[in-house]
Amino acid sequence: MVNSMTDKIEAMNKYPMYINRMVIEKAELDDKISKLDKALGKDNKFNLSSSEIYMMKIQKKAMEKYSNILMVRITMAKAKESGVK
């Protein structure tokens, strides 16, 4: 899993810009997922309707899928840049 600050620094120093952008995007996305997860874990202190909560859960799942896709793309790009086939 991408560790936000460590991987941001690593990417900036070691990999081309397109990988840097993916690493940063994934770190930011993972931060948003974490915040959404915390919001969903609160005892509905935001007074959300059941429909809103349902949609937030669907959104979280989509964000998690996107994060996983980014991780695969990052891994593939790093392997490509390292000459691994």
C-alpha positions as CSV (number, residue, x, y, z in Angstrom):
1,M,0.0,0.0,0.0
2,V,1.2,3.5,-0.7
3,N,2.4,5.4,2.3
4,S,1.5,9.0,1.5
5,M,4.5,11.1,2.5
6,T,7.2,8.4,2.1
7,D,6.0,7.3,-1.3
8,K,5.6,10.9,-2.4
9,I,9.2,11.7,-1.6
10,E,10.4,8.4,-3.1
11,A,8.5,9.0,-6.3
12,M,9.8,12.5,-6.7
13,N,13.4,11.4,-6.4
14,K,13.4,8.1,-8.3
15,Y,10.7,7.9,-10.9
16,P,9.4,9.9,-13.9
17,M,6.7,12.6,-13.5
18,Y,3.9,10.3,-14.7
19,I,4.5,7.9,-11.8
20,N,4.9,10.8,-9.4
21,R,1.5,12.0,-10.3
22,M,-0.1,8.6,-9.8
23,V,1.6,8.2,-6.4
24,I,0.4,11.6,-5.2
25,E,-3.1,11.0,-6.6
26,K,-3.3,7.6,-4.8
27,A,-2.1,9.1,-1.5
28,E,-4.7,11.9,-1.8
29,L,-7.4,9.5,-2.7
30,D,-6.5,7.2,0.2
31,D,-6.7,10.2,2.6
32,K,-10.2,11.0,1.3
33,I,-11.2,7.3,1.7
34,S,-10.0,7.4,5.3
35,K,-12.0,10.6,6.0
36,L,-15.1,9.2,4.4
37,D,-14.7,6.0,6.4
38,K,-14.4,8.0,9.6
39,A,-17.5,10.0,8.7
40,L,-19.5,6.8,8.1
41,G,-18.3,5.4,11.4
42,K,-19.7,8.3,13.4
43,D,-23.1,7.6,14.8
44,N,-24.8,9.7,12.1
45,K,-23.7,12.9,13.9
46,F,-24.2,14.7,10.6
47,N,-27.9,13.8,10.6
48,L,-27.7,12.0,7.2
49,S,-30.6,10.2,5.6
50,S,-30.3,6.5,5.0
51,S,-30.1,7.3,1.2
52,E,-27.2,9.7,1.8
53,I,-25.4,7.0,3.9
54,Y,-26.1,4.4,1.3
55,M,-24.7,6.6,-1.5
56,M,-21.6,7.4,0.6
57,K,-21.0,3.7,1.1
58,I,-21.2,3.2,-2.7
59,Q,-18.9,6.1,-3.2
60,K,-16.4,4.6,-0.8
61,K,-16.4,1.3,-2.6
62,A,-15.8,3.0,-5.9
63,M,-13.0,5.0,-4.5
64,E,-11.4,1.9,-3.0
65,K,-11.6,0.2,-6.4
66,Y,-10.0,3.2,-8.1
67,S,-7.2,3.2,-5.4
68,N,-6.5,-0.5,-6.1
69,I,-6.3,0.2,-9.8
70,L,-3.9,3.0,-9.2
71,M,-1.7,0.7,-7.1
72,V,-1.6,-1.8,-9.9
73,R,-0.7,0.9,-12.4
74,I,2.0,2.3,-10.1
75,T,3.5,-1.1,-9.6
76,M,3.4,-1.8,-13.3
77,A,4.9,1.6,-14.2
78,K,7.7,1.2,-11.6
79,A,8.5,-2.3,-13.0
80,K,8.6,-0.9,-16.5
81,E,10.9,1.9,-15.5
82,S,13.2,-0.6,-13.8
83,G,13.3,-2.7,-16.9
84,V,11.3,-5.6,-15.5
85,K,9.0,-7.3,-18.0
